[in-house]
Amino acid sequence: MKAFDFAAPEQEHEVLEMLSAVPGETEILAGGTDLVPLMKQMLVNPERVVNIMEVPSLRGVSADSLGLTIGATTTLAEMLEAPELDQYPAIKQAIAGINAVQLQSQGTLGGELCQRPRCWYFRNGHGLLARGGRMVAEGDNRFHAIFGNAGPAKFVHASRLAPALIALGARVRLIGPSEEDETMLPLETFYRTPRHEGQREHILSPDQLITHVMLPAADGLANVTYEVRQGEGPDYPLVAAAAALRMEDGVVRQASIVLGHVAPTPWLSPEAERAIVGRPVNHETARAAGEAAVAAATPLSDNVYKVQLARVAVQRAILSAAGIETGGF
């Protein structure tokens, strides 16, 4: 790890003053569960690290008639324990799935949403796109993308919370470069698929800060996160699906289905949504939604198995959201 300056501002505007517009020159530190290993491996080498954990306005969960506001430095453990989030089980299920007290108590909402890909080519210094995607296409790609992988980006998005938050209609608040600059946008538009090595996996500029995530009121919205994991440890899931259903008289009137760990961004599935809206939830309709969700999958040489996992994850997320037993895998 190279030497760097360290700053610990106490106000949002002070954070902005310490950030640089030059990519890679400054990095934001919250829980450090991702940044510190990246710095130790010399994958990022900032001149200054800005600790935002001393900014009071960035922490906590608050509720009003419109929904919830969650600060970016709120820890995952605090979210797991927050009664305000009881109406959003999809979020708590995703956090509980991390299954590591250390990561839950230290990791933060903002850091979890902005963490870098776990792709072993990237983590071993071959770059985010690994020679324009050729290393992934020609090498071991068991855990890589089955959607959105036609270009050089073939990694899968690392966030476990993003699919659930997107399915629930979350918006994100960004500030910067100046104190007066404030942007509110749907979380799904925060992410992008990089086309060259200079791009990151989101639209946040190096002199901007994510401060809060806002959720609309649940109002009886049935929601679930379903993960397919190799074990019970903190390892990332192979595939995940979040489902949010608004039902009336046993019929789905509105649906949002978002897959995780299958594409370079959280993967929205309007095909699965169309397959379930206007129909009752049962094993037949859930199975049809799962089939629709993977119809356009483009697996790589070693990850065809993920298509079946994604199909099952969507099916079981829908069934679970409706309170129907899913059975064994």
CORPE-V955563 format. One line per field, one symbol per residue. ss: DSSP state (H for helix, E for strand, C for the rest). phi: phi as a letter, one per 40 degrees, with the letter a starting at -180 (. if undefined). burial: b if it has 24 or more other ideal C-beta (glycine too) atoms within 12 Angstrom, else e. A space follows every 10 residues. Layout:
ss: ???
phi: ???
burial: ???
This chain:
ss: CCCCEEECCC CHHHHHHHCC CCCCCEEEEC CCCCHHHHHH CCCCCCCEEE ECCCCHHHCC EEEECCEEEE ECCCEHHHHH HCHHHCCCHH HHHHHHHHCC HHHHHHCEHH HHHHCCCCCH HHHCCCCCCC CCCHHHHHCC CCCCCCCCCC CCCCCCCCCC CHHHHHHCCC EEEEECCCCC CEEEEEHHHH ECCCCCCCCC CECCCCCCEE EEEEEECCCC CEEEEEEECC CCCCCCCCEE EEEEEEEECC EEEEEEEEEE CCCCCCEECH HHHHHHCCCE CCHHHHHHHH HHHHCCCCCC CCCCHHHHHH HHHHHHHHHH HCCCCCCCC
phi: .ccacbbbcb bdccdccccb ccdgcbbcbb cgcbcccccc cgcbbccabb cbccccccbh bbbaccibbb cccccccccc cccccccbdd ccccccccfa dccccbcbdc cccbccdcdc cccbgcgcbf fggcccccbc bdbccbbgbc cccbcbcccc cddcccccgc bbbbbhcccc cbbbaddccc caccbacccb caccccbbbc babbbcdcfg ccaabbbbbc abccdcccaa abbbbbbafg bccaabbbcb gbacbdbcbc cccccbcgbc cacccccccc cccbdbcbcc cbbddccccc dcccdccccc ccgbccgcc
burial: eeeeeebebe ebeebbebbb eeeeebbbbb bbbbbbebbe eebbebebbb bbbebebbbb beeeeebbbb bbbbbbbbbb ebebbebbbb bbbbbbbbbe eebbebbbbb bbbbbbbbbe bbbeeebbbb eebebbbeee bebbbbbbbe bbbbbbbbbb bbbbbbbbbb bbbbbbbeee eeeeebbbeb bebbeeeeeb bbbbbbbbbb bbbbbbebee bbbbbbbbbe eeeeebbbbb bbbbbbbeee ebebbbbbbb bbbbbbbbbe bbbebbbebe beeebbbbbb bbbbeebbbb eebebbbbbb bbbbbbbbbb bbebebeee
